[in-house]
Amino acid sequence: MSKKWIRPQIQELAAYHVSEPGNAVKLDAMENPYTWDEAVTDALLKVLRKVPLNRYPHPSPPVLKQLLRETMQVPQDMRIILGNGSDEIIQMLALAVGGENRSLLAPEPGFVMYRMLSLASGLNYVGVPLRAPDFALDLPAMLAAIEQYQPALVFIAYPNNPTGNLFKREEVEEIIRAAPGAVVVDEAYCAFAGDSFMPMLGQYDNLLVMRTVSKIGLAGLRLGMLAGPAAWLDELDKVRLPYNINSLTQACAEFALRRYDMLSAQTAKIRADRSRLFEALQKLPDVLKVWPSEANFLLLRVTDAPQVFARLKQNGVLIKSLHGSHPLLEHCLRVTVGTAEENRLLLEAFA
Ligand SMILES: *Cc1c(COP(=O)(O)O)cnc(C)c1O
């Protein structure tokens, strides 16, 4: 009976797959590998004792929003809206513009949720291939697709996942100027990159900037943020579920953002270890190419991706195989930068 009622687009989708890590060294999901000192955890537990779980959470938590504004340097006159992860914000955007004959456009290979959530909400999804071998934007192709499809939404991950590069800033700006709808610059990896569109908010009516705390060490909380002009965000707020950020997430995020220096020290370590891992991976015999990265992961091409993936798994290291996911990613693997010890285990398992 489900065949009759579930929309055909949904029946064609494959569920988002997450591997079971077991005891493996987990380098597949761009998590921050560092935990907190005991004293910090104890201080958090004291705060959590007082969270009133019998009450609904604050629908639009002012202290947390202010802390996010400060740490993420949101321009004063911009609105912000919170999501249960930035995934939920993508879903809100898709729902708000949704309907037939509406398109969402993104470069490919890119973040898979753009496509999944487009299709789930009934939007037409348009993927525009990046250029080989450096995964730069194909600007003429992007502009032609924008002209042809008049997308309600364009998503640009900056840096891009899974390729790790920052697109040329001037080219992103050209896309913002050409797009008839909103351009969402997804800065999930901002902490690891040297550039951001946040300061540019307000210069273009259709520019929105998305951030998340997932990649800076708080993936378990599920908290993302969208910043932009009121004209877009006030409308978007109408499709947000009223209590989408739970009380425990609010309390933990406030606690952690007050200790932003601790998170920054961790991301600085990850950036330094990224350079070391980049050098070391390049020296391995199975590795054909490692792409430079502005994120907390590295994309590499190996001689035989399924074989290398299986060998690493056997040796207790879980990474992501992208082989078969897009023609430009043949025999490609993505590894998250872990602790120095985890990176050592990765290199050892490789050998
Ligand atoms: C990981 C990732 C996200 C998802 O972030 P959540 O806040 O954990 O939902 C969004 N965009 C890109 C490009 C990502 O890689």
PDBQT file of the ligand as one rigid body, heavy atoms in Angstrom, charges set to zero:
ROOT
HETATM    1  C1  LIG A 401      28.472  18.659   7.854  1.00  0.00    +0.000 C 
HETATM    2  C2  LIG A 401      27.871  19.641   6.947  1.00  0.00    +0.000 A 
HETATM    3  C3  LIG A 401      26.678  20.271   7.273  1.00  0.00    +0.000 A 
HETATM    4  C4  LIG A 401      25.771  19.700   8.333  1.00  0.00    +0.000 C 
HETATM    5  O1  LIG A 401      25.840  20.297   9.489  1.00  0.00    +0.000 OA
HETATM    6  P1  LIG A 401      24.866  19.950  10.689  1.00  0.00    +0.000 P 
HETATM    7  O2  LIG A 401      24.803  21.272  11.354  1.00  0.00    +0.000 OA
HETATM    8  O3  LIG A 401      25.580  18.913  11.480  1.00  0.00    +0.000 OA
HETATM    9  O4  LIG A 401      23.532  19.502  10.199  1.00  0.00    +0.000 OA
HETATM   10  C5  LIG A 401      26.200  21.281   6.454  1.00  0.00    +0.000 A 
HETATM   11  N1  LIG A 401      26.862  21.609   5.333  1.00  0.00    +0.000 NA
HETATM   12  C6  LIG A 401      27.994  21.008   4.974  1.00  0.00    +0.000 A 
HETATM   13  C7  LIG A 401      28.668  21.406   3.720  1.00  0.00    +0.000 C 
HETATM   14  C8  LIG A 401      28.524  19.996   5.765  1.00  0.00    +0.000 A 
HETATM   15  O5  LIG A 401      29.612  19.342   5.367  1.00  0.00    +0.000 OA
ENDROOT
TORSDOF 0
